[in-house]
Amino acid sequence: MTNNKVSLKLSAIAISVLLASCGGGGSDGYFEGGSAGGSTTIPTTPEAVKTNYHLVISSNKPSMLISGDIATITIKLVDENGGGVTDQDVTLAIEDTIINGITIDGPSTVKTDASGNANFNIKLDAQNVKDKVALLAKGIRLNASFTDGTKKTITQTTILKALESISNENSTAQYFLAMSTNKPTLLVTGDSAKVTIKAVDINGGGVEKQTVTLSIQDTLKNGVTIDGSSKALTDTSGNAVFNISLPAATGTNAANLIANGITLNAELTDANGVTSKQSTKISVVSAAVAQPIGNITFGNSGELQKSADANYYSEAASAHVVDINGKPLANQTVTLSLKVLSAGTGEFYLKSGLDKVKDSQVLTLKSTLTDPKLTDAEKKQIEALIESLDKFENEGRDQNYCQLNDLKNTQLATGFVSPTGEINSTFTYTTDSTGKFDFRVNYLRRYAGWQSVEITAKTGVSGKMLQSSMNYRLSILKTDLDAETSQPFDTSPYGKECANYSYPWSYLFK
């Protein structure tokens, strides 16, 4: 029997047990040549192209498990004031998709909805990961793009972490990074921007006195520099602020900047020696564009509370309103609203059931060792697989999730809690002297894990509407997720039908 046949046999064993159980780099430029007579092309600044749009990428989770996972990615196309732009094609691309085993469930180009959002589901299939070490080290880089009516393409990028296990504290980053800029676009004729990098802990709070590094991709080619050091300590709010400068560019350099934008990369290495990374991109244009009038940023505590009747979860959150220069806008009336962003069918499988399936697979594999036709090499391969399965530890629950494509009749399970205790899908708040206001999000536990919503904040500034949104997933309290007893969210309120499941250890059979 050849090794190839052993691989086929192991796959067949895995399948039989499973069925029986519960289940971008930019261009380097171009050469401007001359004619036979020796004349050359004179570098000029490209013709002005206006664009008043930029892209914002968000995910319903900051990381994905390499044992197999699903995430919902939302790309929002916004105008200069942060308002959503409807009925436009935006594209999502996953870097190194052939190597990292991550694909888009559905088309890579989707039209934006009435709020300017385009939703994509990405799937990490453990059996298709060709380089696990590289995936863990680099993370998952997602690139979004949009081409406007003048054929001007704008892009944006973000990084999701890849984790081996959510319970492995020594190999999991203690923090993640959020990046923002005070301008979505810079002028190729010379411009500057303020870049804020926020170090955030697992509870959503800012972390002070952390060394953050900012780097500009291709800085030697595009001439973009950081004013001062590329390293900075985060302040009491967890923010490290950098200023970047774009000198006037012409010719090939100007063309490349307009085509590719400026990619900014941030890094933070925690006390465990684990590095968190994040990226963002600023577009570059030839003509002056309308700049945003301000910005609204969100934060949530990450600490869920259960109601006395055990029907609801609630979480503290906040929003901060500033003008274009970062100055807080006090006494600003802000209206919050909610809409369903995504939902799914399926169910959670308990650890006890998963352990039984795993133990059954171990017994099945052990029985194959008595086959007299096996070679010593084949026996070692099976024994190694048995050892890996024995060591594998299941989490408290594992989710089988299938995305709903039609959200027309999807019930909103979320609301805002007013100071008097009322729960509504819209609410109006007023910012304090620091430009901040606090609120609470309330949702039915039955929908936890099965629905994501978009929280939108709107306010008027200088006669213009300022708007911002946050993708908010209905999370689950960890003690409930690890509980051995049944929970209200164990089966999706939209139905349990979902043929999308692979066991957490299935990658071992690769």
C-alpha positions in Angstrom: 0.0 0.0 0.0 1.4 3.4 -1.0 1.5 6.6 1.1 -1.0 8.1 -1.3 -3.4 5.3 -0.6 -3.0 5.8 3.2 -4.0 9.5 2.7 -7.1 8.3 0.9 -7.9 5.8 3.6 -7.5 8.3 6.4 -9.8 10.7 4.5 -12.4 7.9 4.1 -12.2 7.1 7.8 -12.7 10.8 8.7 -15.6 11.1 6.3 -17.3 8.0 7.6 -17.0 9.1 11.2 -18.2 12.6 10.4 -21.3 11.3 8.6 -22.1 9.0 11.4 -22.0 11.7 14.1 -23.9 14.9 14.8 -23.0 16.3 12.0 -0.8 44.4 -2.8 1.8 45.6 -3.9 1.8 48.6 -6.2 3.6 48.9 -9.5 7.3 49.7 -9.5 6.5 52.5 -12.0 6.9 52.6 -15.8 9.8 53.7 -18.1 9.4 57.0 -19.9 11.4 56.4 -23.0 12.5 58.8 -25.7 12.4 58.7 -29.5 15.2 57.6 -31.9 16.4 61.2 -31.9 17.0 61.2 -28.2 14.1 63.4 -27.0 12.4 62.5 -23.7 8.9 62.8 -22.3 8.7 65.7 -19.7 7.2 64.5 -16.4 3.9 66.3 -15.7 1.3 66.1 -13.0 -1.6 63.8 -14.2 -4.9 65.5 -15.2 -7.0 66.3 -12.1 -9.5 63.6 -11.1 -12.0 64.4 -8.4 -13.4 61.8 -6.0 -15.5 62.5 -3.0 -15.7 59.0 -1.7 -13.7 56.7 0.6 -14.1 53.2 1.9 -14.4 51.8 5.5 -13.9 48.1 6.2 -15.3 46.4 9.3 -15.6 42.8 10.5 -17.9 41.1 12.9 -14.8 39.6 14.6 -11.2 40.8 14.8 -9.7 37.3 14.3 -10.4 33.9 12.7 -9.5 30.4 13.9 -7.3 28.4 11.6 -9.2 25.2 12.5 -12.0 26.7 10.4 -14.1 29.9 10.8 -16.5 32.3 9.1 -16.5 36.1 9.3 -18.8 38.8 7.9 -17.0 41.7 6.3 -18.8 44.9 5.7 -17.5 47.5 3.2 -19.1 50.9 3.5 -18.8 53.4 0.7 -19.1 56.9 2.2 -19.1 60.5 0.9 -17.0 63.3 2.3 -19.4 63.7 5.2 -19.5 60.1 6.2 -22.9 59.4 4.5 -23.4 56.0 2.8 -23.5 55.9 -1.0 -26.1 53.5 -2.4 -26.3 51.2 -5.4 -22.6 51.2 -6.3 -20.3 48.2 -7.0 -17.6 47.6 -4.4 -15.1 44.7 -4.6 -13.4 42.6 -1.9 -10.2 40.8 -2.5 -8.3 38.4 -0.2 -4.5 38.4 -0.5 -2.8 35.0 -0.9 -6.2 33.3 -1.0 -4.7 30.2 -2.7 -2.1 29.7 0.1 -4.2 30.7 3.2 -7.3 28.8 2.3 -9.6 31.8 2.8 -12.4 32.4 0.2 -15.4 34.6 -0.3 -18.8 32.8 0.0 -20.4 34.3 -3.0 -19.3 37.0 -5.5 -16.4 39.3 -4.9 -18.3 42.4 -6.2 -21.5 43.5 -4.5 -23.7 46.5 -4.8 -24.1 48.8 -1.8 -27.5 48.9 0.0 -29.4 52.0 1.1 -26.9 52.7 3.8 -23.9 52.3 1.6 -22.9 48.8 2.9 -21.9 45.8 0.9 -21.6 42.6 2.9 -19.3 39.6 2.2 -18.9 36.3 4.0 -15.4 34.9 4.1 -14.6 31.3 5.1 -11.4 29.9 6.4 -11.2 26.2 5.4 -8.5 24.5 7.5 -8.1 21.8 4.8 -7.0 24.4 2.2 -4.4 26.2 4.4 -1.1 25.5 2.7 1.2 27.4 5.1 -0.2 27.6 8.7 2.9 29.2 10.1 2.7 32.1 7.5 -1.0 32.6 8.1 -0.5 32.9 11.9 2.4 35.3 11.4 0.9 37.5 8.6 -2.8 37.4 9.4 -5.5 37.9 6.8 -5.2 41.0 4.6 -8.4 42.2 3.0 -8.5 44.7 0.2 -11.6 46.7 -0.8 -11.9 48.8 -4.0 -14.4 51.0 -5.7 -14.2 52.7 -9.1 -16.3 55.9 -9.6 -17.9 57.3 -12.7 -14.6 59.0 -13.7 -12.8 55.7 -13.6 -10.9 56.8 -10.5 -10.4 53.7 -8.2 -10.1 54.1 -4.5 -8.9 51.3 -2.2 -8.8 50.4 1.4 -7.2 47.6 3.4 -7.5 45.9 6.8 -6.0 42.9 8.6 -7.7 40.2 10.6 -5.6 38.1 12.9 -5.3 34.3 12.5 -5.4 32.3 15.8 -4.7 28.7 16.6 -7.0 28.8 19.6 -8.9 31.5 21.4 -7.9 29.9 24.7 -4.1 30.0 24.0 -3.3 33.1 26.0 0.5 32.9 25.4 0.2 32.9 21.6 -2.8 35.3 21.3 -2.2 39.0 21.2 -3.4 40.9 24.3 -4.4 43.9 22.2 -5.6 44.8 18.7 -5.1 48.0 16.8 -7.6 50.5 15.3 -6.4 53.1 12.8 -8.0 56.3 11.7 -6.9 59.4 9.7 -8.4 62.9 9.8 -8.5 62.9 5.9 -9.6 60.2 3.5 -7.6 61.7 0.7 -4.4 63.7 0.2 -3.5 66.1 -2.7 -0.6 64.9 -4.9 0.5 68.5 -5.1 1.6 68.4 -1.5 -0.5 67.6 1.7 -0.4 66.2 5.2 -2.5 64.1 7.5 -2.9 63.1 11.2 -2.9 59.4 11.8 -4.2 58.0 15.1 -3.5 54.4 16.2 -5.4 53.1 19.1 -4.3 50.1 21.2 -7.5 48.3 22.4 -7.7 45.5 25.0 -10.1 42.6 24.9 -12.7 44.6 26.7 -12.6 47.4 24.2 -10.7 49.9 26.4 -7.7 51.9 25.3 -4.3 50.8 26.7 -1.8 53.4 27.7 2.1 53.3 27.7 2.3 50.9 24.8 4.9 51.4 22.0 3.2 51.6 18.6 5.2 51.6 15.4 3.9 53.3 12.2 5.5 52.6 8.8 4.8 53.9 5.3 4.8 51.3 2.6 7.2 52.2 -0.3 8.4 55.4 1.5 11.6 55.5 -0.5 9.6 55.5 -3.8 6.7 57.7 -3.0 8.5 60.2 -0.7 5.9 60.2 2.0 7.4 60.6 5.5 6.5 60.7 9.2 7.1 64.0 11.0 9.2 62.8 13.8 9.8 59.3 15.1 8.0 56.2 13.7 7.5 55.0 17.3 5.2 56.5 19.9 3.8 55.6 23.3 0.0 55.5 23.6 -1.6 58.1 25.9 -4.2 57.5 28.7 -6.9 56.9 26.0 -4.7 54.3 24.2 -4.0 56.6 21.3 -0.7 57.3 19.5 -0.8 60.2 17.1 1.5 60.6 14.1 1.7 63.3 11.4 2.6 62.3 7.8 3.7 64.5 5.0 3.3 64.1 1.2 5.6 66.4 -0.7 4.5 67.7 -4.2 4.9 64.9 -6.7 5.0 64.8 -10.5 5.4 62.4 -13.3 5.7 58.7 -12.6 5.7 59.2 -8.8 2.5 61.2 -9.0 0.8 58.6 -11.2 1.7 55.8 -8.9 0.5 57.7 -5.8 -2.8 58.4 -7.5 -3.1 54.8 -8.7 -2.1 53.1 -5.5 -2.7 55.5 -2.6 -0.6 55.5 0.6 -0.6 52.3 2.7 0.1 52.8 6.4 1.1 49.8 8.5 0.9 49.8 12.3 2.4 47.2 14.8 2.4 46.7 18.5 4.3 43.9 20.3 2.8 42.9 23.7 4.4 41.5 26.9 4.1 38.0 25.5 6.1 38.9 22.5 3.1 38.6 20.2 2.8 41.3 17.5 -0.6 42.8 16.5 -0.8 44.4 13.0 -3.2 46.7 11.2 -3.2 48.6 8.0 -5.1 51.4 6.4 -4.9 53.3 3.1 -5.2 57.0 2.2 -6.2 57.8 -1.4 -4.2 60.4 -3.3 -5.8 62.8 -5.9 -4.7 65.5 -8.2 -7.6 68.0 -7.5 -8.9 69.4 -4.3 -11.8 67.4 -2.9 -14.3 68.2 -0.2 -13.0 67.1 3.1 -15.2 65.7 5.9 -16.5 68.2 8.4 -15.8 65.9 11.4 -15.8 62.4 12.6 -17.8 60.1 14.9 -16.0 57.1 16.5 -17.5 54.3 18.5 -16.3 52.1 21.4 -17.8 49.3 23.3 -16.8 47.8 26.7 -16.8 44.1 25.7 -18.4 43.3 29.0 -21.9 41.8 28.7 -24.5 41.8 31.5 -27.4 39.4 31.8 -30.8 40.6 32.8 -32.5 39.4 35.9 -35.0 37.3 33.9 -32.1 35.9 31.8 -33.8 36.9 28.5 -31.4 39.7 27.5 -27.8 40.8 27.3 -26.7 44.4 27.5 -23.4 46.2 26.9 -22.1 49.6 27.6 -20.9 51.6 24.6 -19.9 55.2 23.8 -19.4 57.5 20.8 -17.1 60.5 20.4 -17.8 63.5 18.1 -15.0 65.7 16.9 -14.4 68.3 14.1 -11.9 67.9 11.3 -9.1 69.1 13.6 -9.9 66.6 16.3 -11.5 69.1 18.6 -14.4 67.7 20.7 -17.9 68.9 19.8 -19.8 69.5 23.0 -23.6 69.8 23.4 -24.0 68.1 20.0 -27.4 66.3 19.5 -26.7 62.9 18.0 -29.4 60.4 16.8 -28.6 56.6 17.0 -30.4 54.1 14.8 -30.2 50.3 14.2 -30.6 48.0 11.2 -30.0 44.3 10.7 -26.7 43.8 8.9 -26.5 40.0 8.8 -28.0 36.8 10.2 -27.6 33.1 10.0 -29.1 29.7 10.5 -27.5 26.8 12.3 -26.7 25.5 15.8 -24.1 25.2 18.5 -22.6 21.8 19.3 -21.7 21.2 23.0 -18.2 20.2 24.1 -19.5 16.9 25.5 -21.0 15.9 22.1 -17.9 17.0 20.3 -15.6 15.0 22.7 -17.7 11.8 22.0 -17.3 12.2 18.3 -13.5 12.8 18.6 -13.1 9.8 20.9 -15.1 7.7 18.4 -12.7 8.8 15.6 -9.7 7.8 17.8 -11.1 4.3 18.3 -11.8 4.0 14.6 -8.2 5.0 13.8 -6.8 2.6 16.4 -8.8 -0.3 14.9 -7.1 0.3 11.5 -3.6 -0.3 13.1 -4.5 -4.1 13.1 -4.6 -4.1 9.3 -1.7 -6.5 8.3 -1.3 -4.7 5.0 -0.1 -1.5 6.7 3.6 -0.7 6.4 5.6 0.7 9.4 5.5 4.1 7.8 1.8 4.0 7.4 1.3 2.9 11.0 3.5 5.8 12.3 1.3 8.2 10.3 -1.9 6.9 11.8 -0.3 6.8 15.3 0.8 10.4 14.9 -2.8 11.3 13.9 -4.2 9.5 17.0 -1.8 11.3 19.2 -2.8 14.7 17.8 -6.5 13.9 18.2 -5.9 12.8 21.8 -4.2 16.2 22.6 -6.9 18.3 20.9 -9.1 20.2 23.3 -12.6 21.3 22.3 -13.9 24.6 23.4 -17.2 24.9 25.4 -19.3 25.2 22.2 -18.7 25.2 18.4 -21.0 27.0 16.0 -22.3 25.7 12.7 -23.3 28.9 10.9 -24.9 29.5 7.4 -25.4 33.1 6.3 -29.0 34.2 5.4 -29.1 35.8 1.9 -32.6 37.4 2.3 -33.0 39.8 5.3 -36.4 41.3 4.3 -38.3 39.7 7.1 -35.5 39.5 9.6 -36.6 40.7 13.1 -34.5 43.3 14.8 -33.6 41.8 18.2 -31.6 44.8 19.4 -32.4 48.2 21.0 -30.9 51.2 22.9 -31.6 51.5 26.6 -32.8 55.0 27.6 -31.9 56.6 31.0 -35.5 55.8 32.1 -35.1 52.1 31.1 -37.1 52.2 27.8 -35.8 50.1 24.9 -36.0 51.6 21.4 -34.4 51.1 18.0 -33.6 54.8 17.7 -32.6 57.3 20.4 -31.2 60.8 20.7 -28.2 61.7 22.9 -26.3 64.9 23.6 -22.5 65.0 23.9 -20.8 66.2 27.0 -17.9 68.7 27.3 -15.5 66.1 25.9 -17.6 65.4 22.8 -18.6 62.0 24.2 -21.9 60.3 25.1 -22.5 56.9 26.7 -25.3 54.5 25.8 -26.3 50.9 26.3 -27.1 48.2 23.7 -29.7 45.6 24.7 -30.6 42.4 22.8 -32.4 39.1 23.2 -30.1 36.2 24.3 -31.8 33.9 21.8 -30.3 35.9 19.0 -26.8 36.1 20.4 -24.3 34.7 17.9 -26.9 34.7 15.1 -27.3 38.4 14.2 -25.1 41.4 13.5 -26.5 44.9 13.4 -25.3 48.3 12.2 -25.4 51.2 14.7 -25.5 54.5 12.9 -25.0 57.9 14.5 -26.0 61.1 12.8 -25.6 64.8 13.7 -25.6 68.2 12.0 -22.4 70.2 11.9 -22.3 73.6 10.3 -25.4 72.9 8.3 -24.2 69.6 7.0 -25.0 66.0 8.1 -22.2 64.0 9.7 -22.8 60.3 9.9 -20.8 57.2 11.1 -21.6 53.6 11.6 -20.3 50.6 13.6 -20.8 46.9 12.8 -22.0 45.3 16.1 -22.3 41.6 16.5 -24.6 40.2 19.1 -21.9 38.5 21.3 -22.3 35.8 23.9 -21.3 35.9 27.6 -18.2 33.6 27.9 -19.7 31.8 31.0 -22.8 31.0 28.9 -20.7 29.9 25.9 -18.7 27.5 28.1 -21.7 26.2 30.1 -22.5 22.5 29.8 -26.2 23.2 30.1 -28.4 24.2 27.2 -28.7 27.9 26.4 -31.4 29.9 24.5 -29.0 30.6 21.6 -28.0 27.0 21.0 -30.3 26.8 18.0 -30.6 29.8 15.6 -34.0 31.5 15.8 -33.9 31.4 12.0 -33.7 27.6 11.9 -31.0 25.0 12.3 -30.7 23.9 8.7 -27.0 24.4 7.8 -24.8 22.1 5.7 -21.7 24.0 6.3 -20.0 22.3 9.3 -16.6 20.7 9.8 -15.3 19.6 13.2 -12.7 21.9 14.9 -10.0 19.2 14.5 -10.8 18.3 10.9 -7.6 20.1 9.7 -5.6 17.2 11.3 -6.9 14.9 8.6 -5.4 17.0 5.9 
